[in-house]
Amino acid sequence: MSQRSEPSSDEDGRLLVAARSDVDAFGEFYDRNQRLVLAYFYRRTFCPHTSAELSAETFAQVWISLKRYDPRFGTGRGWVFGIAGNLYKQWLRRGVVQAN
């Protein structure tokens, strides 16, 4: 019998679900993850300005996509890093940060 973690054991996921109706939950999610996302981009771009822009765009995308997050398919942190990875790939192709 495989063991699955309950969505409630994922604090970031819980915060994303709560953020749909509670802006403070989004703020807490941001506080927990912003430095990690910024470091992710800096390790790839070696540019503090580009890293900051990509990080900001990541959280903007998280905010406008909150309703699409489904904790049954992964953790909240995994979801935000999926968005970050997609934005990084777009940046590599285009050479600029695109605000959607």
N, C-alpha and C positions, 0 to 999 in steps of 0.2 A: 504494500500500500504506500503510495507516494504521499509525501507531506507537502501541503501547499500552505504558504503563509496567508493569513487573512489580510484583506486590504487595510483593516484598521491597524495592523502592525506597521504599516508604512506611514510614518508621520508626514512625510512630504506629500504623499497621495491624499491623506486625510485633509491636509491644508488646501490642496488644490480643489478638492470637492467643496470644502467649506467656503473657499474664495468666491464661488459662484454667487453667494449671497452675503459675503462678509469681507469687505475690503481689508480689514485688519489681518485676516488669515492669509491673504495674498502678500501683505507686508511681511508677515512672519516667514512665509515660504521664500520670499525674495531675500530676506536677511540670512536665512539658512543656506542659500545656494549661490548668491551673487559672487562671492569671492571664488568659489569653485569654478563657476562658468567663466569668469574673467581670467583665471589662471589657465583654463583649458584653451582659450583663444590666444593668450600670450605665448604659451608653449608652441603654438603653431605659427603665429604671425611675427613674433618678436617685436611687435609694435604696440606700445601702450595705447595709442589713440585708436588704432584699428580694433584692438581688443575691447576697448571701452565701447566703441560703436556697435560691434557685433554682440557684446553682452547686453547692451541696452535693447537692441533689436530682438534678441532672444526673449527677453522678458516681456517686451511688447507683444510678441507672437504668442507667448504663453498666456498673457492676459486675454487677448482676443480669441484664443482657442480653448478657453477653459471648459466649455461645454463638450468638447471632443475628447477630453481626458477620460479614460475609463480604467479604473484601478484593477479591473479583472485582467488587463493585458500587460501590466507592468507597474513598476514603481513610479512615483512622482518624479524622483530624481532621474530615473532612466528616461522618462518622457521629456523632461527639459533638455537633457543632453542629446536626445534624438533631434529636437528642434535646433539645438546649437550646431550639431553636426551637419544638418541640412543647410543652415545659413553659412557655415564655413565652406561647404562645397560650392554654394552659389558665389561666395566671395572669390574663391579660387578661379571660377569660370569667368566672372565679370571684372574682377579686380577692384570692385567698389562695394560698399555696403548699401544694399537696396532697402529702403524703408517701404514696407507694403502698406 
